């Protein structure tokens, strides 16, 4: 579900509408002068942006991508085609479709607004920032994509990890180029709202300015070489599907229509499990733990669903979604389409799913763990940085995205699995149960561990 934020100064012709895309952890933007609009970094499902334009009573006359995206399928080409609008993308990018090629220093008009193109490499080789201004009022908005973000910058290892330091130096220069703009200019990045394209975790900001970043953004307060080393050292893993997005976006794949999944029967679902398809159950973790189809995987519907489903499931394999909620099924299909994953089939569970096996597992909190887990295997499926920040001394650490290949190497015995909040641990518990392990899901917040007086180790040397 997308939400929009309106940023408007009544003394200016420029009106910015930010549309949250929570399933991607991004924001797209529509900026208009009251009659004509530019869209920046549209996701594959651009309908919320189109609705925002209709609500504002404006025509979309230009659509821009700040860069060839590595985390989702762009809807820019499709939206531009639908509205017979210009599609702007760096002229240095090799793509398989027509676009209006943009270059550093270009000046473009959208109604009464003037757009200046800045070359800001770093997040990608040919990244651009669009500086949109109202010449009469002097109001300026900076649409920085994956360059200068709120409190951080876009990561520089997605194009090629071997180029991450070179790109880091470019990102440092680009961030300072953006920061040299008018301090009062509003800053509207695409990344940094929950996805994995930001170099470090950020807190969502309503409306910030270029000036806000000058005294706090690491790229603006840290010497270049130290910034680059700290940047590269802090990168987490890259979801496996990211490496496919750039190629698909250069082919314009996001403009293609999505195919609706087939609605299948219970027997078809059972057959899918036997064939080795990924049958993903979107129900809440506790509901799944009580009763589920053996061989299915539990990934709850929500903002992180598509990221982890696309990351863990074999690319191009059969995916079947099951749930007792038609809305959740629709949401799951939609969110996976945003990252180029086609759901083959869905099944809506009835009120009494007698075809579920009696095989289930326990759900516990940290208090229960403290009382009952002695002698068991403790599995931490958080990311490396989270684990090194603080972890239980007796725990085994296997990040969730590495679990399938490492589960067989865990010691024998009952496995108590945890993460930060329970979402990733629920996925891990279902994978372990599918592998035949006796598992207990710790569906509790990591921060609550202090209440139990359990010892915690901190740091990489721990």
N, C-alpha and C positions, 0 to 999 in steps of 0.2 A: 504494500500500500504506500503510494507516494504522497508526501506532504509538500506544500509549497510555502515559501517565505517571500514576502514582498518587501523590497528595499526601494523607497521612493522619497525623494526630496521634492516637495510641491513647487519649489522655485525652479526646478529643472525639468526639461523635456524627457530626461532619461529615467526609465522605470525598469528596475531589475526584479525578476521573479526567479528565485532559486527553487528548483524542484528536487527534493531528496529522492534518492534511489537506494533505499536501505538494503535491498538484496545484493547490491554491489558495493555498498559503503562509499558511494559517490554522490555528487550533486551535478545536475545539469542546469543550465541557465537560459532564460529567455529575457532579452533586453530589448525594449522598444521605446518609441517616441510618442506613443499614443495612436499610431496608425500602422507603422511598419516595424517588423521585429527581426532580430537575429537570434538564432538558437546556437548555443555552444555546448559541444560534447553530449549529444543526444544518445541515450541508450537504445538498444534494439527496439524496445517498446517505448515509442515516443508519444503515445497517446496522452499521457499527463501533460506534456509540453503543448501539444495541440489543443487540449482543453483549456490550458492556461491562456493561450493566445485567443481562443474563442471567447473566454470570459472577459478578457481585456478588450475585445473588439478590434484586434490588430491582425494584420496579414504577415505571415512568415515569408520574408523575401530573401533571406540568406541563412544558411546553416553552415557552421564551422566545426571542425575538429582541431583541437590544439595539437594533437599528435595521433599517430597510428596506435591504437590502444592495445595493451597486452593483457588486460584483465576482463574485457567484455567485448561483445560484438557491437560495433557502432551502429546506431540507427541514422546517422547523419545523411548518408546517401539516400536511403529510403525516404526520409522525411523531406529532403530537398526535392526528390523526384515527385513526390505526392503534391507538393505545393508549387512546383515549377520554379523553385528558388535556386539561387546560386549555391553551389557547394564548395566551401573553401577548405583547402588542405595544402600543406607545404608543397611547393613546386619541386622540392628536392626528393620527395617520396616517390618511389616506384609503385604505381598502382595500376589496376586493370580496368579502370573506368574513367569517364570524363569528369573533370572537376575544374574549378577556377583556381589555378595554382597561385599560391600566395608566397611572398618573399619579404625579407626583412626591409622595413621602411615603407612598404606599400600603404597607401591611404585609400580607404574604401568608405562609401557612404551607405547608410541604412536610414532612409528618410532624412530627418534632421540631425541624425547622429553621425559622427565621424569616427572611423575605426582605423587605428594604426597597428600594423603588424610588427611585432618584435621577435627576432630569432632568439630563442632561449633554450639551447640544447642542454642536455644533462639527463633528464628523465628518459628521453629518447634522443637519437642523433639529430632529428630535424624538428624538434619541438618548437612550437610558437606560442606566444602570448598575445592576446588581443586587447588593446587599450581602447576602450569605447568612451567617447566624450560628447558632451553637449557644448558646442562652440559658444552658445550664447551665455549660458550660466557658468561654464567652466567646470561643471560636475564631471567626474571621471570615474569609470569602473574598470578594474583590471581583471581580466579573465585568464588566470594563470595556469589552468590545467594541472599538470604535474610538476610545475616549476616551484615557485615560492608558495608554500602552503601556510596554514595557520600554525605557527610554532615549529615548523619543520620544512622539509622539502620532499619531493618525490624521490623514491629510491632509484639508483643508477645502474642496477645489475640486471634489469629485466631484458634488455636487448641482447646482451652477451656478458656473462659474468667476467670474462677476461678483459672487458672494457670498463669495468665498474670504477676503477680509479681514474682513468682518463675522463670518463663521463662525470665523475665526482668533481673533478677540477672544473669542467664545463658548467656543472650545476652551481658551483660556488660563484662563478662569474655571472651566470644568468640570474641568480637570486639577487646579486648586487645591482645588476642592470635594472631589474624590476623595482628594487628598493630605491633607486635613484629617481623614480617618478614622484609626482606630487604626493606628499605625506598624507593629504586628506583623501586621496583616491581610495575608493572602497576596493577591497581585495576579495575576489570570488574564485577560489580554486575549485577544481573538479574532485581531486583526491583529498583524503584526510578525514573521512567521515565514517570510518569503520572498516574499510577495505585494506588490502595488503600492499598498495602502491605507495603509501607514505613511508618515508625512511624510518620514522619512529611513531609510536602511538600518539594521537592527538586528541584533544577534547573538542567536540563540535562547537563552532563559533557561529553566532547569528550573523552579525556584520562586523568585520574588522577592517582596518585600513592598512595601507602600506606603511604608514608611520608607526602603527602598533608593532610591526615586526622588527623595526630597526634596532630596538634595544634588547630583543629577546630571542630572535631566530638564530639558531646555531650557525647558519650560513653567513650571517651578517655580523656576528660578534666573535667569530673564531678565525684565527689565521688559516690560510688555505690548506696547507699540508696537514695540519693537525685535524682540521675539519674533515678532510678526505679520509684519513685513517680511521677516525672515529665513526664516520658514516659507514664505511665498508665493514668495519668490525661489528657494527650493530645490525646488519641485515639478517633477517630470519629466512626461513625456507620460502621457496617460490612454488605456489601451487602448480601441479603438473600440467594443468590445462592452459596455463598462461603461455606456454611455449607455442601453442597453436593459434592463439588469438591474432597475433600480428599478421601471419600468413592469410588467415581468413578475412581479416579486415582489408588487406591489400587487394583481395579478390572481390570485395564488396559483398561478402556473404550475409552481412546483417540486413541487407535490403531484400533478401529472399523471404517469401511467406513461410510461416511455420506450419507444419502439418499437425493436425489434431491427433492425439493418441487414440488407440482403439480401446473401447470399454470391453473388458474380458470377464469371464466367469471365474468362480472359485477353482474349478478344475484346470482352467488355463493358467491360473497363478501357480498352482501346484506343479504343473508341467514346466513353467518358467524356472522354478527353483531347481527342478531336476536337471534342466538344461544348463544350469550355471548362470542364469541371468541374475542381475542385481535387482532383487525385490526389496524396495525401500518402503518401510512402514513409517508414516509421518506422525503417528500418534504420540502423545506425551510419554516421556520415559517411564513413568511409573505404571501407566496403562500397558505399555509394551511388555514391561518386565513381568507383569502378572500373567499374561497369556499372549502368545504370538506364534506365528508360523515358523517352525524350525528352518533355518537357512535364510531368513529375512534379516535385514539390517535396519536398525532404528536410527533415523535422522529426523529429529523433530522439525516440523514446519516452523519457519521463522526467518529472521534476517540472515542468518549464517547457513541456511539450508543449502543453497546453490553452491556456495563456496566449497563446502565439505563434500557434498554429493559429487560435484564435478571433479574434485581433487582425488577422491578415493576410488570412484568407480572406473573401470577400464574404459578408456576413450573409444567410442564407436561401438561399445557393447550394448546388449539389450538392457534397458532399464524399465522396470515396472514399478509404479507407485501404488500403494494401497493405504487407505485411511478410512475412518468412520465419518469423515467430514468431506463433503463435496467441495467446500470452499478451500480446504487445505490441499486437496488434489489439484484444483485449478491453479492455486498459488504455486505449488511445486512445479507444475508443468511450465508455467509462465517464467518462474525464476531461473529454471535450467535453460530455457530458450534464450535468456539474456546472455548466457555464456556459451551458446552454441551447442547445447546438449539436447538431443531429441529424445523425448520420452516415448517409448514404443507403445505402452499400454498402461491403463489404470484400472483399478477395481475399488468400488465403494463397498466397504464392509457393512454388513447388516447388523441389527441390534444384538443378535445372538450368533456369534461366529464359532459354531461348534466344530468347525474344521481346524481350529487352532489346536496344536499339540499341548499337552499338559505341561511340557517342559517350560520352566520359568526360572527366575532368579530373584534374589533379595535386593531390596533397595534400602540403604542405610544412611545415617548421618555420621558426623565425626564423633559424637558421643557414643554411638554404638560401636564404631571402629575402636575407640579407646578401650571399651570393655571387652570386645569379642574377637579382635583380629590377631591376637598373639599367635605366632606360629604359622600364619598365613603369608601369602605373597602380596606385597603392596606394589601396585603398578601406577606410576605417574605418567600420564599421556600429554602433559603440557609441552610447550615448545622449550627449546634449550634455554633461552633467556629466562623464562619463568622458573624453570627448574634450578638454574644456578643462582637465581635471586634468593630462593628459599625452598627447601625440600625436607622430607622426612629422611632420617639417616638410613633406615632400613629399606627404602623404596628402590625399586627397579625403574629406570627411566627409559621409556620408548615413546617418542612423540607419535601422536595418533596417525599421522600420514605414513609412518614407517611400521605400523603395528602388524599388518598382514604378513610382512616378510620376516618379522621377528617373533611372532607369538609362539612359535614352536620352540624357541630357545628359552622361554621363561621356565623357572623351576616348577616342579610338580607341586600340586596343592591348590587350595582355594585361592582365587585371585580377587583382591579388593582393589578396584580401579577408581581413580579420581582424576579430576582436572582442576579448573579454577571455579567453575559454577555447576558442573554436572552435564552440560551439553555434550562436550567431547567425550567425557567418560561414558555417557550413555551409548554413543556410537561404538566406542571400544568394547563395552560390555556385550553388545549384540554381536560384534565380530568374534569375541572370545567364546560366547555361547554357541555361535555357529560352528566354531572349531572344536566344540565338545568340552570346553573347560567349565569347571565349577566357579561361578563368578558372583561377586557382590558389587553392586553399583553404589558408590558413594555419591549421592545426589545432593551435595551440600557445598556451600561456599568455602573456598580455601581459607579465607580470612577468619572463619570461625574455629579454625584449628587451635588458635591461641587459647580459646575458652577451655580446652581440654588439658592444657598443661603438657602437651606432647612436645618432645624435643625437636628442634628444627635446625638444620645446617644451612649456612649461607655462603655464597661465593663459589667460584669455579674449583677452588682447591679442596672443597668439602667432599 
